[in-house]
Amino acid sequence: MAGTRLEHVRANVSDLHAAVEWYTTVLGFEVESYWPPDAPNYAHFVTHSGATFAVMEAPGRGARFNFTIDDPDALWHQLKDQATIIEPLFDTPYGTRKFTIADPDGNELGFVRNG
C-alpha cells in the first residue's frame, strides 16, 4: 500500500472523563477538542507530529487506526469481501470519505480520504 500514511490513532475507553483526566494529568497531554460538541464521547489531544491521538468512550477494548489514502473507493472494492466490515464506505458530515474494517483481533482499521 504505497503512499499510505498512518495519521490517526484512537483507543477505546470505558469512561471518557476518567481517561482524559489520566492522559492529561499523568502523561501531560492537552485536549485539542471533544466530539460531538453537545454530548462528547471522543477527545483528541494536541500532538507535535501532525498525527492525531484520540480516546473514545466505546464498547470493547482495542484501538482504531485511521490510514489516510487517496482513493478509498478502489481500496474498498479490493477489501470489502476479505474482511469484517465495521463501517461501509460513506461520506461523513465533516467532509471525509471512509470505511472501516476489523483485523483478525478486532482492532479497527479505518481508511480515509480527507476533504
C-alpha positions in Angstrom: 0.0 0.0 0.0 2.5 2.6 -1.2 1.6 6.1 -0.2 -0.5 5.1 2.8 0.1 7.2 5.9 -0.8 6.5 9.5 -2.1 9.8 10.9 -4.8 9.0 13.4 -4.8 6.5 16.3 -7.7 6.1 18.7 -8.1 3.9 21.8 -11.5 2.9 23.1 -12.0 3.6 26.8 -14.8 2.8 29.3 -15.0 6.3 30.8 -14.1 9.3 28.7 -13.7 11.7 31.6 -11.5 9.4 33.6 -9.4 8.7 30.5 -8.9 12.4 29.7 -8.1 13.0 33.3 -5.4 10.3 33.3 -3.9 11.3 29.9 -3.8 15.0 30.9 -2.6 14.5 34.5 -0.4 11.5 34.2 1.1 12.0 30.7 0.7 15.8 30.4 -1.3 15.6 27.2 -3.5 18.6 26.3 -7.0 18.1 24.9 -7.4 19.8 21.5 -11.1 19.1 21.1 -14.1 17.0 22.0 -16.8 15.5 19.8 -19.7 15.7 19.4 -20.0 19.1 21.0 -23.4 18.6 22.6 -22.6 15.2 24.3 -18.9 14.3 23.8 -17.7 10.7 23.8 -14.5 11.4 21.9 -11.5 13.6 22.7 -8.3 14.1 20.7 -5.1 15.5 22.0 -2.6 18.0 20.7 0.4 16.4 19.1 3.5 17.9 17.6 4.0 15.3 14.9 0.8 16.2 13.0 -0.8 12.8 13.8 -4.0 12.6 15.8 -4.1 10.6 19.0 -7.6 10.2 20.5 -9.7 8.3 23.0 -13.4 7.4 22.6 -15.9 6.1 25.1 -17.0 3.0 23.3 -17.6 -0.7 24.0 -14.7 -3.1 23.6 -11.0 -2.6 24.1 -8.6 -2.2 21.3 -7.9 0.6 19.0 -8.7 2.2 15.7 -6.0 3.1 13.3 -7.1 5.5 10.5 -4.9 5.4 7.4 -5.1 8.4 5.1 -5.4 7.3 1.4 -6.0 8.9 -1.9 -8.7 6.5 -3.2 -10.9 4.9 -0.6 -13.3 3.6 -3.3 -10.7 1.5 -5.0 -9.4 0.0 -1.8 -13.0 -0.6 -0.5 -13.7 -2.7 -3.6 -10.5 -4.6 -3.1 -11.1 -5.3 0.6 -14.8 -5.4 1.3 -15.2 -9.2 0.7 -12.0 -10.1 2.6 -12.6 -8.5 6.0 -15.1 -7.9 8.7 -16.9 -4.6 7.9 -17.2 -2.2 10.8 -18.4 0.8 8.7 -19.1 0.5 4.9 -17.8 3.2 2.6 -19.5 6.5 3.2 -19.2 10.3 3.1 -19.0 11.9 6.6 -20.8 15.1 7.5 -17.4 16.7 8.1 -16.1 16.2 4.6 -14.2 12.9 4.5 -14.8 9.7 2.7 -14.0 6.5 4.6 -14.7 2.9 5.5 -13.6 0.8 8.5 -12.7 -2.9 8.7 -11.5 -5.1 11.6 -8.3 -7.1 11.7 -8.4 -10.7 13.0 -8.1 -9.5 16.6 -10.9 -6.9 16.3 -8.7 -3.8 16.0 -10.4 -1.3 13.7 -8.6 -0.1 10.6 -10.1 3.0 9.0 -9.2 4.1 5.5 -9.9 7.8 5.0 -9.6 10.4 2.3 -9.7 13.9 3.9 -12.0 16.5 2.4 
